[in-house]
Amino acid sequence: MIEALTIVLAMGVTRGWRSTLVGTTAALLALAAIVAALGPALTVIPIETLRLIVGALLLVFGLQWLRKAILRASGWRALRDEDAAFARAAAKARDAAHEERAGLDWYAFTISFKGVLLEGLEVAFIVITFGSAQGSIPLAAAGAGAAALIVVVAGTIARGPLSRVPENTLAFGVGVLLTTFGIFWGAEGAGVEWPGGDAALPGVLGFVLIMSVGFVTALQRRRPATA
């Protein structure tokens, strides 16, 4: 959501807010339609199969986020700089030709729509998977909506990119949590019976966290020797 906000801000400041907000709204409506369509469809799948599917999806997202966060924390990949990302997007927006159709700047509309949709798809799938696994799509959607509201309000107050937000730390934490639930639900879907049931979750979380920190430490030690 922070990355999507950076794109929207860059388009709004350099190209105008009307087309930017129309593109953003269109993307949000598309995401809401995806959640509304896929959420109920997943509830008819047998619970064990659903947990296997949900576990696999969460592992895909969780390991992707965790990999990037580990590389950034260990110094092998540059930390994401929202100010720099804003400057790049704004420079491209200023250089792009102005082409209006139906009263809209299609560059601002398209970039805003694509940015919000692509970044939001991860959120949508997390909402769908968590909501379906726990039997409460509306509650999961409300949590995502609250996060979006916080980001929008913070961006409005700051009137710029949220560069002070420790995004890599957030990504690291989210990656650990998604990977933990992915392992837990995926294993349950495959027929594994965890000792103590849901009480085993903290143990899985601790294992994933220790392994992740271990990878960061190992990569930090290797970096000077290979630099």
TILOZA-779709 format. One record per residue (C-alpha): residue in one letter; z, y, x. Coordinates in Angstrom, 1 decimal, always signed. Each point is the difference from the previous one (the first is absolute). Last residue first. Example, Ala and Ser with C-alpha at 12.3 -4.5 7.8 and 13.67 -1.06 7.14 Angstrom:
residues 2
<pt><residuo>s</residuo><z>+7.1</z><y>-1.1</y><x>+13.7</x></pt>
<pt><residuo>a</residuo><z>+0.7</z><y>-3.4</y><x>-1.4</x></pt>
This chain:
residues 227
<pt><residuo>a</residuo><z>-2.1</z><y>-7.5</y><x>+32.8</x></pt>
<pt><residuo>t</residuo><z>+0.3</z><y>-3.8</y><x>+0.2</x></pt>
<pt><residuo>a</residuo><z>+3.4</z><y>-0.2</y><x>+1.7</x></pt>
<pt><residuo>p</residuo><z>+1.4</z><y>+3.0</y><x>-1.8</x></pt>
<pt><residuo>r</residuo><z>-0.9</z><y>-1.5</y><x>-3.5</x></pt>
<pt><residuo>r</residuo><z>+1.4</z><y>-3.5</y><x>+0.5</x></pt>
<pt><residuo>r</residuo><z>+3.7</z><y>+1.1</y><x>-0.5</x></pt>
<pt><residuo>q</residuo><z>-0.9</z><y>+2.0</y><x>-3.1</x></pt>
<pt><residuo>l</residuo><z>-1.9</z><y>-2.9</y><x>-1.4</x></pt>
<pt><residuo>a</residuo><z>+3.0</z><y>-2.3</y><x>+0.4</x></pt>
<pt><residuo>t</residuo><z>+2.4</z><y>+2.5</y><x>-1.6</x></pt>
<pt><residuo>v</residuo><z>-2.3</z><y>+0.6</y><x>-3.0</x></pt>
<pt><residuo>f</residuo><z>-0.6</z><y>-3.7</y><x>-0.5</x></pt>
<pt><residuo>g</residuo><z>+3.8</z><y>-0.6</y><x>+0.1</x></pt>
<pt><residuo>v</residuo><z>+0.5</z><y>+2.7</y><x>-2.6</x></pt>
<pt><residuo>s</residuo><z>-2.5</z><y>-1.8</y><x>-2.3</x></pt>
<pt><residuo>m</residuo><z>+1.6</z><y>-3.4</y><x>+0.6</x></pt>
<pt><residuo>i</residuo><z>+3.5</z><y>+1.3</y><x>-0.7</x></pt>
<pt><residuo>l</residuo><z>-1.2</z><y>+1.8</y><x>-3.2</x></pt>
<pt><residuo>v</residuo><z>-1.9</z><y>-3.1</y><x>-1.2</x></pt>
<pt><residuo>f</residuo><z>+3.0</z><y>-2.3</y><x>+0.6</x></pt>
<pt><residuo>g</residuo><z>+2.4</z><y>+2.5</y><x>-1.6</x></pt>
<pt><residuo>l</residuo><z>-2.1</z><y>+0.2</y><x>-3.1</x></pt>
<pt><residuo>v</residuo><z>-0.3</z><y>-3.7</y><x>-0.3</x></pt>
<pt><residuo>g</residuo><z>+3.8</z><y>-0.3</y><x>+0.2</x></pt>
<pt><residuo>p</residuo><z>+0.5</z><y>+2.8</y><x>-2.5</x></pt>
<pt><residuo>l</residuo><z>-2.4</z><y>-1.8</y><x>-2.4</x></pt>
<pt><residuo>a</residuo><z>+1.9</z><y>-3.4</y><x>+0.2</x></pt>
<pt><residuo>a</residuo><z>+2.3</z><y>+1.2</y><x>-2.9</x></pt>
<pt><residuo>d</residuo><z>-3.0</z><y>-0.2</y><x>-2.3</x></pt>
<pt><residuo>g</residuo><z>+0.3</z><y>-3.8</y><x>+0.0</x></pt>
<pt><residuo>g</residuo><z>+3.1</z><y>-1.2</y><x>+1.9</x></pt>
<pt><residuo>p</residuo><z>-2.0</z><y>-2.0</y><x>+2.5</x></pt>
<pt><residuo>w</residuo><z>-3.7</z><y>+0.7</y><x>-0.7</x></pt>
<pt><residuo>e</residuo><z>-1.9</z><y>-2.6</y><x>-1.9</x></pt>
<pt><residuo>v</residuo><z>-3.6</z><y>-0.2</y><x>+1.3</x></pt>
<pt><residuo>g</residuo><z>-2.6</z><y>-1.0</y><x>-2.5</x></pt>
<pt><residuo>a</residuo><z>-3.1</z><y>+2.0</y><x>+1.2</x></pt>
<pt><residuo>g</residuo><z>+0.9</z><y>+2.8</y><x>-2.5</x></pt>
<pt><residuo>e</residuo><z>+3.5</z><y>+0.2</y><x>+1.4</x></pt>
<pt><residuo>a</residuo><z>-1.5</z><y>+0.4</y><x>+3.5</x></pt>
<pt><residuo>g</residuo><z>-2.3</z><y>+2.8</y><x>-1.2</x></pt>
<pt><residuo>w</residuo><z>+2.9</z><y>+1.7</y><x>-1.8</x></pt>
<pt><residuo>f</residuo><z>+2.3</z><y>+0.0</y><x>+3.1</x></pt>
<pt><residuo>i</residuo><z>-2.7</z><y>+0.7</y><x>+2.6</x></pt>
<pt><residuo>g</residuo><z>-1.6</z><y>+2.8</y><x>-2.0</x></pt>
<pt><residuo>f</residuo><z>+3.4</z><y>+1.4</y><x>-0.9</x></pt>
<pt><residuo>t</residuo><z>+0.9</z><y>+0.3</y><x>+3.7</x></pt>
<pt><residuo>t</residuo><z>-3.4</z><y>+1.3</y><x>+1.0</x></pt>
<pt><residuo>l</residuo><z>+0.2</z><y>+2.7</y><x>-2.6</x></pt>
<pt><residuo>l</residuo><z>+3.5</z><y>+1.0</y><x>+1.2</x></pt>
<pt><residuo>v</residuo><z>-0.9</z><y>+0.1</y><x>+3.7</x></pt>
<pt><residuo>g</residuo><z>-3.2</z><y>+1.9</y><x>-0.7</x></pt>
<pt><residuo>v</residuo><z>+1.9</z><y>+2.5</y><x>-2.2</x></pt>
<pt><residuo>g</residuo><z>+2.5</z><y>+0.6</y><x>+2.8</x></pt>
<pt><residuo>f</residuo><z>-2.6</z><y>+0.4</y><x>+2.7</x></pt>
<pt><residuo>a</residuo><z>-2.2</z><y>+2.2</y><x>-2.2</x></pt>
<pt><residuo>l</residuo><z>+3.1</z><y>+2.2</y><x>-0.7</x></pt>
<pt><residuo>t</residuo><z>+0.8</z><y>+0.3</y><x>+3.7</x></pt>
<pt><residuo>n</residuo><z>-3.7</z><y>+0.8</y><x>+0.7</x></pt>
<pt><residuo>e</residuo><z>+0.0</z><y>+2.7</y><x>-2.7</x></pt>
<pt><residuo>p</residuo><z>+3.1</z><y>+1.8</y><x>+1.4</x></pt>
<pt><residuo>v</residuo><z>-0.7</z><y>+3.0</y><x>-2.4</x></pt>
<pt><residuo>r</residuo><z>-0.2</z><y>+3.2</y><x>+2.0</x></pt>
<pt><residuo>s</residuo><z>-3.8</z><y>+0.2</y><x>-0.2</x></pt>
<pt><residuo>l</residuo><z>+0.0</z><y>+0.2</y><x>-3.8</x></pt>
<pt><residuo>p</residuo><z>-3.3</z><y>+1.8</y><x>-0.1</x></pt>
<pt><residuo>g</residuo><z>+0.0</z><y>+3.5</y><x>-1.4</x></pt>
<pt><residuo>r</residuo><z>+1.4</z><y>+2.2</y><x>-2.8</x></pt>
<pt><residuo>a</residuo><z>+3.5</z><y>-1.2</y><x>+0.9</x></pt>
<pt><residuo>i</residuo><z>+1.3</z><y>+0.4</y><x>-3.6</x></pt>
<pt><residuo>t</residuo><z>-3.2</z><y>-1.4</y><x>-1.5</x></pt>
<pt><residuo>g</residuo><z>-0.1</z><y>-2.9</y><x>+2.5</x></pt>
<pt><residuo>a</residuo><z>+3.6</z><y>-0.9</y><x>-0.7</x></pt>
<pt><residuo>v</residuo><z>-0.7</z><y>+0.1</y><x>-3.8</x></pt>
<pt><residuo>v</residuo><z>-3.1</z><y>-2.2</y><x>+0.4</x></pt>
<pt><residuo>v</residuo><z>+1.8</z><y>-2.5</y><x>+2.3</x></pt>
<pt><residuo>i</residuo><z>+3.0</z><y>-0.2</y><x>-2.3</x></pt>
<pt><residuo>l</residuo><z>-2.2</z><y>-0.5</y><x>-3.1</x></pt>
<pt><residuo>a</residuo><z>-2.0</z><y>-2.8</y><x>+1.7</x></pt>
<pt><residuo>a</residuo><z>+3.3</z><y>-1.8</y><x>+0.9</x></pt>
<pt><residuo>a</residuo><z>+1.1</z><y>+0.3</y><x>-3.6</x></pt>
<pt><residuo>g</residuo><z>-3.3</z><y>-1.3</y><x>-1.3</x></pt>
<pt><residuo>a</residuo><z>+0.3</z><y>-3.0</y><x>+2.3</x></pt>
<pt><residuo>g</residuo><z>+3.4</z><y>-0.8</y><x>-1.3</x></pt>
<pt><residuo>a</residuo><z>-1.2</z><y>+0.5</y><x>-3.6</x></pt>
<pt><residuo>a</residuo><z>-2.9</z><y>-2.4</y><x>+0.7</x></pt>
<pt><residuo>a</residuo><z>+2.4</z><y>-2.6</y><x>+1.1</x></pt>
<pt><residuo>l</residuo><z>+2.1</z><y>+0.5</y><x>-3.1</x></pt>
<pt><residuo>p</residuo><z>-3.1</z><y>-0.1</y><x>-2.2</x></pt>
<pt><residuo>i</residuo><z>-1.3</z><y>-3.3</y><x>+1.6</x></pt>
<pt><residuo>s</residuo><z>+3.3</z><y>-1.8</y><x>-0.7</x></pt>
<pt><residuo>g</residuo><z>-0.1</z><y>-3.8</y><x>+0.3</x></pt>
<pt><residuo>q</residuo><z>+1.4</z><y>-0.2</y><x>+3.5</x></pt>
<pt><residuo>a</residuo><z>-3.0</z><y>-1.7</y><x>+1.5</x></pt>
<pt><residuo>s</residuo><z>-2.4</z><y>+2.1</y><x>-2.2</x></pt>
<pt><residuo>g</residuo><z>+1.7</z><y>+3.3</y><x>+0.9</x></pt>
<pt><residuo>f</residuo><z>+0.1</z><y>-0.8</y><x>+3.7</x></pt>
<pt><residuo>t</residuo><z>-3.7</z><y>-1.1</y><x>+0.1</x></pt>
<pt><residuo>i</residuo><z>-1.3</z><y>+2.7</y><x>-2.3</x></pt>
<pt><residuo>v</residuo><z>+1.9</z><y>+2.9</y><x>+1.6</x></pt>
<pt><residuo>i</residuo><z>-1.0</z><y>-1.2</y><x>+3.5</x></pt>
<pt><residuo>f</residuo><z>-3.6</z><y>-0.2</y><x>-1.2</x></pt>
<pt><residuo>a</residuo><z>+0.1</z><y>+3.5</y><x>-1.3</x></pt>
<pt><residuo>v</residuo><z>+1.7</z><y>+1.4</y><x>+3.1</x></pt>
<pt><residuo>e</residuo><z>-2.7</z><y>-1.6</y><x>+2.2</x></pt>
<pt><residuo>l</residuo><z>-2.6</z><y>+1.4</y><x>-2.3</x></pt>
<pt><residuo>g</residuo><z>+1.5</z><y>+3.5</y><x>+0.2</x></pt>
<pt><residuo>e</residuo><z>-1.2</z><y>+0.6</y><x>+3.6</x></pt>
<pt><residuo>l</residuo><z>-3.6</z><y>-1.0</y><x>-1.0</x></pt>
<pt><residuo>l</residuo><z>+0.1</z><y>+1.8</y><x>-3.3</x></pt>
<pt><residuo>v</residuo><z>+1.7</z><y>+3.2</y><x>+1.3</x></pt>
<pt><residuo>g</residuo><z>-2.4</z><y>+0.3</y><x>+2.9</x></pt>
<pt><residuo>k</residuo><z>-3.1</z><y>-0.9</y><x>-2.0</x></pt>
<pt><residuo>f</residuo><z>+0.7</z><y>+2.4</y><x>-2.8</x></pt>
<pt><residuo>s</residuo><z>+0.9</z><y>+2.8</y><x>+2.3</x></pt>
<pt><residuo>i</residuo><z>-3.1</z><y>-0.6</y><x>+2.2</x></pt>
<pt><residuo>t</residuo><z>-2.3</z><y>-0.2</y><x>-3.0</x></pt>
<pt><residuo>f</residuo><z>+1.3</z><y>+3.0</y><x>-1.9</x></pt>
<pt><residuo>a</residuo><z>+0.1</z><y>+2.3</y><x>+3.1</x></pt>
<pt><residuo>y</residuo><z>-3.5</z><y>-1.1</y><x>+1.0</x></pt>
<pt><residuo>w</residuo><z>-1.2</z><y>+0.3</y><x>-3.6</x></pt>
<pt><residuo>d</residuo><z>+1.0</z><y>+3.6</y><x>-0.5</x></pt>
<pt><residuo>l</residuo><z>+0.1</z><y>-0.1</y><x>-3.8</x></pt>
<pt><residuo>g</residuo><z>-1.6</z><y>+2.3</y><x>-2.6</x></pt>
<pt><residuo>a</residuo><z>-2.2</z><y>-2.8</y><x>-1.5</x></pt>
<pt><residuo>r</residuo><z>-1.4</z><y>-0.5</y><x>+3.5</x></pt>
<pt><residuo>e</residuo><z>+0.8</z><y>+2.1</y><x>+3.0</x></pt>
<pt><residuo>e</residuo><z>-1.1</z><y>-0.6</y><x>+3.6</x></pt>
<pt><residuo>h</residuo><z>+1.7</z><y>+1.9</y><x>+2.8</x></pt>
<pt><residuo>a</residuo><z>-1.0</z><y>-1.4</y><x>+3.4</x></pt>
<pt><residuo>a</residuo><z>+2.7</z><y>-1.6</y><x>+2.1</x></pt>
<pt><residuo>d</residuo><z>+1.3</z><y>+2.0</y><x>+3.1</x></pt>
<pt><residuo>r</residuo><z>+3.1</z><y>+1.4</y><x>-1.8</x></pt>
<pt><residuo>a</residuo><z>+0.9</z><y>-3.4</y><x>-1.4</x></pt>
<pt><residuo>k</residuo><z>-0.4</z><y>-1.7</y><x>+3.4</x></pt>
<pt><residuo>a</residuo><z>+2.3</z><y>+2.5</y><x>+1.6</x></pt>
<pt><residuo>a</residuo><z>+2.5</z><y>-0.4</y><x>-2.8</x></pt>
<pt><residuo>a</residuo><z>+0.1</z><y>-3.8</y><x>+0.4</x></pt>
<pt><residuo>r</residuo><z>+0.5</z><y>+0.3</y><x>+3.7</x></pt>
<pt><residuo>a</residuo><z>+2.7</z><y>+2.7</y><x>-0.3</x></pt>
<pt><residuo>f</residuo><z>+1.9</z><y>-2.0</y><x>-2.7</x></pt>
<pt><residuo>a</residuo><z>+0.0</z><y>-3.1</y><x>+2.2</x></pt>
<pt><residuo>a</residuo><z>+1.3</z><y>+2.1</y><x>+2.9</x></pt>
<pt><residuo>d</residuo><z>+2.8</z><y>+1.3</y><x>-2.1</x></pt>
<pt><residuo>e</residuo><z>+0.7</z><y>-3.4</y><x>-1.4</x></pt>
<pt><residuo>d</residuo><z>+0.4</z><y>-1.5</y><x>+3.5</x></pt>
<pt><residuo>r</residuo><z>+0.1</z><y>-3.8</y><x>-0.1</x></pt>
<pt><residuo>l</residuo><z>+1.7</z><y>-1.3</y><x>+3.1</x></pt>
<pt><residuo>a</residuo><z>-2.4</z><y>-1.1</y><x>+2.7</x></pt>
<pt><residuo>r</residuo><z>-0.4</z><y>-3.7</y><x>+0.6</x></pt>
<pt><residuo>w</residuo><z>+1.4</z><y>-2.1</y><x>+2.9</x></pt>
<pt><residuo>g</residuo><z>+3.2</z><y>+2.1</y><x>+0.1</x></pt>
<pt><residuo>s</residuo><z>+2.3</z><y>-2.8</y><x>-1.2</x></pt>
<pt><residuo>a</residuo><z>+0.8</z><y>+1.8</y><x>-3.3</x></pt>
<pt><residuo>r</residuo><z>-3.7</z><y>+0.5</y><x>-0.6</x></pt>
<pt><residuo>l</residuo><z>-1.0</z><y>-3.6</y><x>+0.6</x></pt>
<pt><residuo>i</residuo><z>+3.0</z><y>-1.2</y><x>-2.1</x></pt>
<pt><residuo>a</residuo><z>-0.9</z><y>+2.3</y><x>-2.8</x></pt>
<pt><residuo>k</residuo><z>-3.7</z><y>-1.1</y><x>+0.0</x></pt>
<pt><residuo>r</residuo><z>+1.0</z><y>-3.6</y><x>-0.1</x></pt>
<pt><residuo>l</residuo><z>+2.6</z><y>+0.5</y><x>-2.7</x></pt>
<pt><residuo>w</residuo><z>-2.4</z><y>+1.8</y><x>-2.3</x></pt>
<pt><residuo>q</residuo><z>-2.6</z><y>-2.9</y><x>+0.3</x></pt>
<pt><residuo>l</residuo><z>+2.7</z><y>-2.6</y><x>-0.1</x></pt>
<pt><residuo>g</residuo><z>+1.4</z><y>+1.4</y><x>-3.3</x></pt>
<pt><residuo>f</residuo><z>-3.4</z><y>+0.5</y><x>-1.7</x></pt>
<pt><residuo>v</residuo><z>-1.3</z><y>-3.5</y><x>+0.6</x></pt>
<pt><residuo>l</residuo><z>+3.5</z><y>-1.5</y><x>-0.3</x></pt>
<pt><residuo>l</residuo><z>+0.4</z><y>+1.7</y><x>-3.4</x></pt>
<pt><residuo>l</residuo><z>-3.3</z><y>-1.4</y><x>-1.2</x></pt>
<pt><residuo>a</residuo><z>+0.9</z><y>-3.6</y><x>+1.1</x></pt>
<pt><residuo>g</residuo><z>+3.5</z><y>+0.2</y><x>-1.5</x></pt>
<pt><residuo>v</residuo><z>-1.5</z><y>+1.2</y><x>-3.3</x></pt>
<pt><residuo>i</residuo><z>-2.5</z><y>-2.8</y><x>-0.2</x></pt>
<pt><residuo>l</residuo><z>+2.6</z><y>-2.6</y><x>+0.9</x></pt>
<pt><residuo>r</residuo><z>+2.5</z><y>+1.5</y><x>-2.5</x></pt>
<pt><residuo>l</residuo><z>-2.6</z><y>+0.0</y><x>-2.7</x></pt>
<pt><residuo>t</residuo><z>-0.8</z><y>-3.6</y><x>+0.6</x></pt>
<pt><residuo>e</residuo><z>+3.7</z><y>-0.9</y><x>-0.4</x></pt>
<pt><residuo>i</residuo><z>+0.3</z><y>+2.3</y><x>-3.1</x></pt>
<pt><residuo>p</residuo><z>-2.9</z><y>-1.4</y><x>-1.9</x></pt>
<pt><residuo>i</residuo><z>-2.7</z><y>+2.7</y><x>-0.5</x></pt>
<pt><residuo>v</residuo><z>+0.2</z><y>+1.8</y><x>-3.4</x></pt>
<pt><residuo>t</residuo><z>+1.9</z><y>+3.0</y><x>+1.6</x></pt>
<pt><residuo>l</residuo><z>-2.8</z><y>+0.6</y><x>+2.4</x></pt>
<pt><residuo>a</residuo><z>-2.3</z><y>+1.3</y><x>-2.8</x></pt>
<pt><residuo>p</residuo><z>+2.7</z><y>+2.4</y><x>-1.2</x></pt>
<pt><residuo>g</residuo><z>+0.0</z><y>+1.8</y><x>+3.4</x></pt>
<pt><residuo>l</residuo><z>-3.7</z><y>-0.2</y><x>+0.7</x></pt>
<pt><residuo>a</residuo><z>-1.2</z><y>+2.4</y><x>-2.7</x></pt>
<pt><residuo>a</residuo><z>+2.8</z><y>+2.5</y><x>-0.2</x></pt>
<pt><residuo>v</residuo><z>+0.3</z><y>+0.2</y><x>+3.8</x></pt>
<pt><residuo>i</residuo><z>-3.8</z><y>+0.4</y><x>+0.4</x></pt>
<pt><residuo>a</residuo><z>-0.1</z><y>+2.6</y><x>-2.8</x></pt>
<pt><residuo>a</residuo><z>+2.8</z><y>+2.0</y><x>+1.7</x></pt>
<pt><residuo>l</residuo><z>-1.9</z><y>+0.0</y><x>+3.3</x></pt>
<pt><residuo>a</residuo><z>-3.1</z><y>+1.3</y><x>-1.8</x></pt>
<pt><residuo>l</residuo><z>+2.0</z><y>+2.7</y><x>-1.7</x></pt>
<pt><residuo>l</residuo><z>+1.5</z><y>+1.0</y><x>+3.4</x></pt>
<pt><residuo>a</residuo><z>-3.5</z><y>+0.1</y><x>+1.6</x></pt>
<pt><residuo>a</residuo><z>-1.3</z><y>+2.3</y><x>-2.8</x></pt>
<pt><residuo>t</residuo><z>+3.0</z><y>+2.3</y><x>+0.3</x></pt>
<pt><residuo>t</residuo><z>-0.6</z><y>+0.3</y><x>+3.8</x></pt>
<pt><residuo>g</residuo><z>-3.7</z><y>+0.8</y><x>-0.5</x></pt>
<pt><residuo>v</residuo><z>+0.8</z><y>+2.6</y><x>-2.7</x></pt>
<pt><residuo>l</residuo><z>+2.7</z><y>+1.5</y><x>+2.3</x></pt>
<pt><residuo>t</residuo><z>-2.4</z><y>+0.4</y><x>+2.9</x></pt>
<pt><residuo>s</residuo><z>-2.8</z><y>+1.4</y><x>-2.2</x></pt>
<pt><residuo>r</residuo><z>+2.4</z><y>+2.7</y><x>-1.3</x></pt>
<pt><residuo>w</residuo><z>+2.0</z><y>+0.6</y><x>+3.2</x></pt>
<pt><residuo>g</residuo><z>-2.6</z><y>+1.6</y><x>+2.3</x></pt>
<pt><residuo>r</residuo><z>-2.0</z><y>-1.1</y><x>+3.0</x></pt>
<pt><residuo>t</residuo><z>+2.3</z><y>+0.8</y><x>+3.0</x></pt>
<pt><residuo>v</residuo><z>+3.5</z><y>+0.0</y><x>-1.4</x></pt>
<pt><residuo>g</residuo><z>-0.6</z><y>-2.5</y><x>-2.8</x></pt>
<pt><residuo>m</residuo><z>-1.9</z><y>-2.5</y><x>+2.2</x></pt>
<pt><residuo>a</residuo><z>+2.6</z><y>+0.1</y><x>+2.8</x></pt>
<pt><residuo>l</residuo><z>+2.8</z><y>-0.3</y><x>-2.5</x></pt>
<pt><residuo>v</residuo><z>-1.6</z><y>-3.0</y><x>-1.7</x></pt>
<pt><residuo>i</residuo><z>-0.4</z><y>-1.8</y><x>+3.3</x></pt>
<pt><residuo>t</residuo><z>+3.6</z><y>+0.7</y><x>+1.1</x></pt>
<pt><residuo>l</residuo><z>+1.3</z><y>-1.1</y><x>-3.4</x></pt>
<pt><residuo>a</residuo><z>-1.9</z><y>-3.3</y><x>+0.3</x></pt>
<pt><residuo>e</residuo><z>+1.7</z><y>-0.7</y><x>+3.4</x></pt>
<pt><residuo>i</residuo><z>+3.4</z><y>+0.8</y><x>-1.5</x></pt>
<pt><residuo>m</residuo><z>-0.7</z><y>-2.3</y><x>-2.9</x></pt>
